[in-house]
Amino acid sequence: MPASTHTVTNQPPPLVDYDIFAADPALTEAVARHASPEHAEAVRAELSELGLGAGSAEAQEWGRQANEVPPVLRTHDRYGNRIDEVEFHPAWHRLMDRAVSAGLTDAWSRPDGQLRRTAGFYVWSQVEAGHGCPVSMTHAAVPALRREPAVAAEWEPLLSSHTYQPGLDRPASAKAGAIAGMGMTEKQGGSDVRANTTVAVPLTGGGAGDGEYVLTGHKWFCSAPMSDVFLVLAQVAGDGGDGGAAGDGGAGADGGGLTCFLVPRVLPDGTRNTFRIQRLKDKLGNRSNASSEVEFDGTTWARRVGEVGRGVATIIEMVAATRLDCVTGSSALMRNAVAQAAHHAAHRSAFGGILADKPLMQNVLADLALESEAATALTMRLATAFDASQGDGELAAQERALLRLAVPAAKYWVTKRATPVVVEALECLGGNGYVEESGMPRMLRESPLNAIWEGSGNVQALDLLRALQRSPEALDAFLAEIGKARGADHRLDAATKDLLAELSDLDGIEARARRLVERMAQVLQGSLLVRYAPAPVTDAFCASRLGTDWGTNFGTLPHTLDLRAIMDRARPEVP
């Protein structure tokens, strides 16, 4: 009898059936310090329940299935009728149902709403990132809709519902919950929405004051086209011309211009609104989610949201919220990649010992863990600022000012760090990491996306420069925030001093905007870690990211640091 050669040894166990929330000290500590004392226990219990669900083998299988069987566009039914529907694998709907029922589309009216919702989005995104797109847009549509109270009264209860009810067989008003998407960009403009050509015309017999319009035009990227309702931008003609010269992209109420509209898929009488899905995008990653091109043919009914000509100002609140979700999604992706790498190294032997015991591997894993922890700390601080910014008062005004700089800085920096982190984490698994079954290739394909969504790197950098020029209170709030750690670490103090010098030099400011934004994000991360993180984490971050003792790749931290402590903190404990 031939000897069996297929004995499986030296392979790590699957990283499943554990609490993703409880196994992440950086996250649990951030939630504990930012949650209101009266709600802290309820928030922790809620997140732990979600963490157990996210870490289950069942949910992880849903994520795999949703990506392996991507959505399919059905433009017509068997009889030739136009239906413009998108079909998804059942696993997608299971993911969506769990996200909605967990309150990930309901943040604006709950206590600690942004904190608990952001932490939950961070946890659940580690199952599968693609379905986070409609979850994010549904959540983020609410502040934009509140610019039109009558519209908000109709739609906010549906969008913040904890019931997921897909399908276009009835108007949203007859459903227990609804999902939102958006369509801003067009093929000729991209991020420059002022170049949009979609036209909005008041309905015959009505008028701009009635708020009902019909749209003609196209959208080059329309996210989640299976949703119940969309926020879109279109030009309203007026005496003031096309409105393209105004800073908001519109000429104002008297002159028309770029305006925000609500477009439902199903009209109140149950008939389908004209919403022609021309094709689904064939994307690098984010395969489970449908992104599309759509056409409006002159009969597409829409309702105005906000003032005519103030479309960007109306929808920017939605964009601010989705930008935070881009930061959160990238932070979650980094955490997932680091957890997988640390788990693998703790169970894999090579060259006579466990990988995690090898000094050089400890350096790599500790370096990756630093990037992940800094991103998590910044993400949760932004979520807390969103909570505190609601309402009136000095604190609310200061937090709003902080967000004006901190959101584009974090969106720029954290989303760009995701790809190198995932690449290095994948390498920690060796050839196994390059195989689809490991899940790492899916993370790698996903990793560049959040840097592109809601404005790429240059858009974020230029947005931050505009805030510096137009909102001096934003810089005051930013400096006050990083100043809370003054004197705690000499490397942070030196980096802050250098940053102030950068801010005071206006020569060539646009060309060096990326360098400025990068440094602002790192100094803000350093300030948070110095105040809240354990000493080994703080020391390593300040030495490498703020000091000069770091190489050009991960795994180049000073060898004198407590690398083991940093690495062990990042490794998830599995029962």
KELO-349615 format. One record per residue (C-alpha): x, y, z; residue in three letters. Coordinates in steps of 0.02 Angstrom, whole numbers, padded with zeros to 5 digits, always signed. Layout:
BEGIN
XYZALA...
This chain:
BEGIN
+00000+00000+00000MET+00072+00172-00045PRO+00101+00288+00101ALA-00023+00432+00120SER+00057+00600+00085THR-00096+00708+00117HIS-00079+00735+00303THR-00121+00915+00346VAL-00004+00990+00475THR+00062+01161+00523ASN-00092+01254+00460GLN-00176+01385+00572PRO-00356+01354+00624PRO-00490+01462+00540PRO-00511+01631+00621LEU-00697+01609+00655VAL-00822+01593+00797ASP-00757+01735+00904TYR-00813+01909+00955ASP-00735+02031+00831ILE-00778+02177+00944PHE-00712+02107+01109ALA-00554+02042+01024ALA-00502+02218+00970ASP-00430+02316+01118PRO-00406+02475+01017ALA-00591+02476+00974LEU-00661+02422+01142THR-00556+02551+01234GLU-00609+02689+01114ALA-00793+02647+01137VAL-00771+02640+01327ALA-00690+02811+01338ARG-00808+02900+01217HIS-00976+02823+01264ALA-01089+02918+01383SER-01081+02836+01556PRO-01268+02807+01561GLU-01265+02714+01394HIS-01094+02631+01399ALA-01153+02459+01454GLU-01293+02452+01327ALA-01175+02506+01188VAL-01046+02375+01237ARG-01177+02236+01243ALA-01248+02288+01074GLU-01076+02288+00993LEU-01025+02124+01071SER-01182+02041+01003GLU-01141+02108+00831LEU-00959+02057+00852GLY-01008+01877+00888LEU-01117+01877+00733GLY-00979+01951+00627ALA-00852+01825+00689GLY-00964+01675+00658SER-00920+01549+00523ALA-01095+01573+00452GLU-01075+01761+00424ALA-00901+01739+00351GLN-00974+01615+00227GLU-01107+01743+00179TRP-00968+01864+00137GLY-00880+01738+00027ARG-01038+01690-00066GLN-01092+01870-00096ALA-00926+01906-00181ASN-00914+01745-00281GLU-01089+01768-00354VAL-01100+01953-00400PRO-01261+02046-00441PRO-01345+02028-00611VAL-01440+02162-00706LEU-01612+02118-00776ARG-01666+02259-00891THR-01824+02173-00956HIS-01944+02038-00902ASP-01986+01887-01011ARG-02122+01984-01101TYR-02011+02129-01149GLY-02066+02251-01016ASN-01930+02363-00947ARG-01899+02321-00762ILE-01720+02379-00725ASP-01694+02264-00578GLU-01535+02195-00500VAL-01532+02018-00432GLU-01420+01971-00286PHE-01365+01809-00208HIS-01465+01768-00050PRO-01307+01794+00052ALA-01310+01979+00006TRP-01484+01998+00077HIS-01432+01908+00237ARG-01289+02030+00257LEU-01402+02178+00226MET-01535+02113+00344ASP-01410+02094+00486ARG-01336+02266+00455ALA-01505+02353+00454VAL-01573+02258+00603SER-01416+02303+00700ALA-01454+02488+00678GLY-01315+02528+00554LEU-01435+02642+00460THR-01500+02723+00619ASP-01384+02846+00704ALA-01455+03021+00700TRP-01583+03008+00840SER-01510+02877+00959ARG-01401+02921+01109PRO-01217+02901+01062ASP-01289+02864+00892GLY-01136+02901+00786GLN-01017+02815+00905LEU-01115+02653+00917ARG-01160+02655+00733ARG-00980+02688+00676THR-00912+02553+00791ALA-01045+02433+00726GLY-01005+02477+00546PHE-00820+02445+00585TYR-00861+02274+00659VAL-00986+02216+00527TRP-00881+02278+00380SER-00753+02145+00424GLN-00876+02014+00363VAL-00894+02090+00190GLU-00862+02267+00129ALA-00973+02283-00025GLY-01142+02289+00059HIS-01078+02431+00167GLY-01108+02549+00020CYS-01300+02552+00028PRO-01292+02542+00218VAL-01182+02697+00219SER-01287+02796+00097MET-01449+02754+00185THR-01376+02818+00348HIS-01299+02972+00267ALA-01453+03027+00170ALA-01542+03084+00327VAL-01450+03249+00361PRO-01472+03301+00179ALA-01658+03263+00182LEU-01677+03368+00338ARG-01647+03520+00229ARG-01826+03489+00170GLU-01928+03449+00328PRO-02080+03381+00235ALA-01972+03261+00137VAL-01877+03209+00293ALA-02040+03175+00386ALA-02091+03055+00248GLU-01926+02965+00221TRP-01824+02972+00381GLU-01928+02841+00476PRO-01907+02721+00329LEU-01720+02749+00310LEU-01686+02732+00496SER-01796+02578+00514SER-01720+02418+00582HIS-01818+02315+00455THR-01740+02267+00289TYR-01872+02244+00154GLN-01798+02234-00021PRO-01895+02236-00183GLY-01985+02358-00298LEU-02157+02280-00291ASP-02236+02424-00194ARG-02204+02607-00152PRO-02088+02639-00007ALA-02232+02708+00096SER-02305+02532+00100ALA-02143+02455+00163LYS-02072+02436+00338ALA-01902+02504+00287GLY-01810+02580+00139ALA-01633+02590+00070ILE-01555+02744-00011ALA-01426+02771-00147GLY-01356+02922-00234MET-01303+02982-00406GLY-01192+03133-00418MET-01053+03105-00545THR-01070+03109-00733GLU-00952+03047-00867LYS-00893+03219-00919GLN-00864+03287-00744GLY-00822+03154-00615GLY-00784+03242-00451SER-00818+03411-00533ASP-01007+03404-00511VAL-01022+03583-00573ARG-00997+03508-00746ALA-01155+03403-00728ASN-01277+03417-00874THR-01429+03325-00805THR-01574+03448-00817VAL-01722+03470-00699ALA-01882+03551-00763VAL-02030+03598-00651PRO-02184+03494-00686LEU-02314+03574-00800THR-02447+03657-00697GLY-02334+03664-00548GLY-02178+03764-00523GLY-02014+03771-00431ALA-02108+03819-00275GLY-02204+03654-00279ASP-02042+03557-00278GLY-02091+03430-00413GLU-01981+03411-00567TYR-01940+03291-00708VAL-01760+03247-00747LEU-01667+03218-00910THR-01487+03158-00910GLY-01371+03022-00851HIS-01264+02970-00704LYS-01097+02885-00736TRP-01087+02810-00561PHE-01250+02774-00473CYS-01220+02672-00318SER-01336+02533-00261ALA-01465+02549-00403PRO-01580+02422-00319MET-01619+02549-00182SER-01789+02625-00148ASP-01738+02807-00165VAL-01592+02912-00226PHE-01519+03083-00198LEU-01457+03155-00362VAL-01391+03321-00426LEU-01463+03410-00578ALA-01460+03582-00657GLN-01614+03691-00643VAL-01624+03818-00784ALA-01650+03998-00734GLY-01624+04178-00781ASP-01453+04174-00701GLY-01385+04054-00832GLY-01321+03879-00801ASP-01257+03922-00628GLY-01086+03848-00660GLY-00989+03997-00598ALA-01049+03996-00420ALA-00940+03918-00286GLY-01080+03797-00241ASP-01105+03750-00421GLY-01267+03850-00431GLY-01329+04026-00457ALA-01457+04028-00318GLY-01645+04023-00305ALA-01676+04158-00433ASP-01551+04098-00562GLY-01567+03909-00556GLY-01411+03802-00547GLY-01356+03638-00473LEU-01490+03572-00357THR-01519+03416-00253CYS-01667+03302-00291PHE-01748+03148-00217LEU-01788+03014-00347VAL-01892+02862-00291PRO-01887+02700-00389ARG-02073+02669-00362VAL-02198+02812-00369LEU-02334+02836-00237PRO-02465+02754-00350ASP-02359+02596-00363GLY-02295+02624-00541THR-02110+02622-00581ARG-02019+02786-00597ASN-01913+02800-00755THR-01743+02741-00699PHE-01650+02658-00841ARG-01503+02553-00780ILE-01392+02544-00933GLN-01260+02427-00862ARG-01170+02375-00703LEU-00989+02425-00682LYS-00860+02286-00695ASP-00752+02338-00547LYS-00583+02286-00480LEU-00657+02243-00311GLY-00817+02275-00214ASN-00889+02137-00321ARG-01041+02101-00214SER-01107+02278-00232ASN-01193+02345-00387ALA-01129+02508-00460SER-01215+02567-00618SER-01244+02692-00756GLU-01422+02760-00762VAL-01523+02869-00878GLU-01667+02989-00843PHE-01774+03016-00999ASP-01876+03171-00964GLY-02014+03080-00872THR-01912+03037-00717THR-02006+03113-00571TRP-01904+03201-00436ALA-01934+03307-00284ARG-01822+03452-00241ARG-01723+03441-00079VAL-01654+03606-00016GLY-01645+03771-00109GLU-01629+03787-00297VAL-01446+03815-00342GLY-01385+03749-00175ARG-01365+03567-00222GLY-01187+03546-00162VAL-01224+03631+00003ALA-01373+03516+00026THR-01289+03353-00016ILE-01122+03394+00067ILE-01190+03337+00235GLU-01223+03167+00157MET-01047+03168+00086VAL-00971+03212+00255ALA-01056+03060+00333ALA-01007+02943+00191THR-00828+03007+00200ARG-00824+02955+00383LEU-00884+02785+00326ASP-00741+02778+00201CYS-00622+02806+00346VAL-00714+02677+00450THR-00716+02550+00310GLY-00529+02567+00280SER-00494+02556+00466SER-00598+02397+00474ALA-00508+02326+00323LEU-00339+02359+00403MET-00395+02282+00567ARG-00459+02127+00477ASN-00296+02107+00379ALA-00188+02130+00534VAL-00295+02008+00634ALA-00277+01877+00498GLN-00088+01901+00488ALA-00064+01898+00677ALA-00174+01744+00693HIS-00077+01654+00557HIS+00092+01697+00633ALA+00037+01636+00804ALA-00003+01462+00737HIS+00121+01437+00596ARG+00295+01363+00620SER+00442+01399+00505ALA+00630+01384+00520PHE+00622+01295+00686GLY+00493+01397+00780GLY+00327+01490+00784ILE+00325+01637+00664LEU+00261+01756+00797ALA+00417+01720+00901ASP+00535+01776+00763LYS+00602+01952+00796PRO+00585+02011+00617LEU+00406+01948+00603MET+00367+02034+00767GLN+00432+02196+00691ASN+00321+02177+00538VAL+00165+02134+00638LEU+00195+02272+00766ALA+00218+02399+00627ASP+00056+02345+00544LEU-00033+02348+00712ALA+00023+02528+00741LEU-00055+02584+00577GLU-00216+02494+00618SER-00229+02559+00796GLU-00195+02739+00743ALA-00331+02726+00611ALA-00454+02654+00736THR-00421+02788+00866ALA-00446+02926+00737LEU-00604+02846+00668THR-00687+02836+00837MET-00636+03013+00882ARG-00722+03076+00724LEU-00879+02977+00767ALA-00882+03058+00938THR-00862+03229+00858ALA-01012+03194+00747PHE-01116+03155+00902ASP-01055+03309+00995ALA-01079+03423+00844SER-01267+03400+00843GLN-01362+03546+00917GLY-01310+03715+00982ASP-01182+03774+01106GLY-00995+03808+01108GLU-00944+03625+01112LEU-01053+03581+00964ALA-00982+03726+00864ALA-00804+03676+00907GLN-00833+03495+00858GLU-00910+03548+00693ARG-00758+03656+00660ALA-00642+03510+00702LEU-00732+03396+00582LEU-00711+03522+00441ARG-00524+03485+00441LEU-00514+03315+00523ALA-00633+03226+00404VAL-00540+03266+00241PRO-00373+03237+00327ALA-00428+03067+00391ALA-00514+03024+00227LYS-00354+03062+00133TYR-00232+02974+00249TRP-00321+02823+00321VAL-00396+02765+00157THR-00225+02775+00073LYS-00142+02673+00210ARG-00260+02527+00185ALA-00178+02457+00028THR+00002+02446+00090PRO-00060+02372+00255VAL-00161+02237+00165VAL-00017+02198+00047VAL+00105+02172+00191GLU-00022+02073+00292ALA-00053+01962+00141LEU+00133+01929+00128GLU+00136+01871+00309CYS+00034+01721+00251LEU+00158+01684+00113GLY+00089+01594-00038GLY-00067+01550+00060ASN-00110+01734+00066GLY-00105+01746-00124TYR-00239+01612-00139VAL-00421+01664-00148GLU-00475+01544-00012GLU-00376+01643+00117SER-00488+01796+00091GLY-00336+01909+00077MET-00350+01939-00112PRO-00528+02001-00086ARG-00464+02124+00044MET-00326+02180-00074LEU-00448+02216-00215ARG-00558+02311-00094GLU-00418+02414-00017SER-00400+02556-00145PRO-00586+02592-00157LEU-00617+02705-00008ASN-00477+02820-00066ALA-00575+02848-00227ILE-00754+02853-00164TRP-00822+03021-00107GLU-00677+03116-00180GLY-00502+03051-00217SER-00343+03108-00131GLY-00323+03272-00223ASN-00505+03318-00192VAL-00481+03291-00004GLN-00320+03390-00001ALA-00395+03537-00094LEU-00551+03530+00015ASP-00442+03545+00169LEU-00351+03695+00094LEU-00519+03779+00063ARG-00567+03750+00244ALA-00404+03828+00303LEU-00435+03981+00195GLN-00620+04005+00232ARG-00643+03937+00408SER-00509+03998+00528PRO-00610+03925+00672GLU-00577+03752+00598ALA-00389+03772+00620LEU-00416+03838+00796ASP-00517+03683+00839ALA-00387+03568+00760PHE-00244+03648+00855LEU-00344+03640+01016ALA-00371+03454+00990GLU-00189+03409+00960ILE-00140+03531+01097GLY-00223+03419+01226LYS-00067+03309+01218ALA+00059+03451+01227ARG+00210+03408+01332GLY+00173+03222+01341ALA+00299+03169+01208ASP+00442+03272+01139HIS+00426+03195+00965ARG+00243+03245+00955LEU+00287+03420+01013ASP+00422+03433+00879ALA+00304+03370+00744ALA+00172+03496+00799THR+00299+03636+00789LYS+00350+03583+00613ASP+00166+03573+00563LEU+00137+03751+00622LEU+00282+03807+00514ALA+00205+03717+00365GLU+00038+03800+00396LEU+00115+03973+00405SER+00203+03955+00237ASP+00084+03988+00092LEU+00216+03973-00045ASP+00167+03833-00163GLY+00033+03776-00043ILE-00072+03685-00174GLU+00072+03584-00243ALA+00122+03526-00069ARG-00055+03503-00005ALA-00038+03314+00007ARG+00115+03328+00118ARG+00024+03451+00230LEU-00133+03343+00245VAL-00029+03188+00281GLU+00062+03274+00421ARG-00097+03344+00496MET-00174+03170+00500ALA-00020+03091+00579GLN-00004+03226+00711VAL-00187+03206+00755LEU-00165+03018+00768GLN-00011+03044+00875GLY-00104+03160+00992SER-00241+03030+01016LEU-00121+02886+01046LEU-00015+02986+01168VAL-00171+03022+01269ARG-00253+02852+01262TYR-00145+02708+01199ALA-00028+02597+01302PRO+00153+02656+01317ALA+00227+02530+01192PRO+00105+02588+01058VAL+00132+02772+01094THR+00322+02756+01097ASP+00328+02660+00933ALA+00209+02777+00842PHE+00300+02934+00895CYS+00470+02860+00855ALA+00420+02803+00681SER+00278+02909+00614ARG+00324+03073+00700LEU+00510+03047+00724GLY+00639+02991+00598THR+00674+02813+00658ASP+00578+02718+00524TRP+00615+02640+00355GLY+00516+02643+00194THR+00427+02476+00219ASN+00335+02396+00364PHE+00445+02300+00483GLY+00574+02437+00504THR+00532+02496+00681LEU+00675+02525+00803PRO+00724+02357+00878HIS+00732+02431+01053THR+00542+02451+01060LEU+00426+02328+01147ASP+00373+02247+00985LEU+00302+02092+01067ARG+00179+02193+01170ALA+00116+02287+01018ILE+00098+02127+00917MET+00010+02031+01055ASP-00113+02174+01079ARG-00164+02158+00897ALA-00185+01968+00894ARG-00368+01916+00917PRO-00399+01791+01054GLU-00505+01648+00990VAL-00589+01528+01113PRO
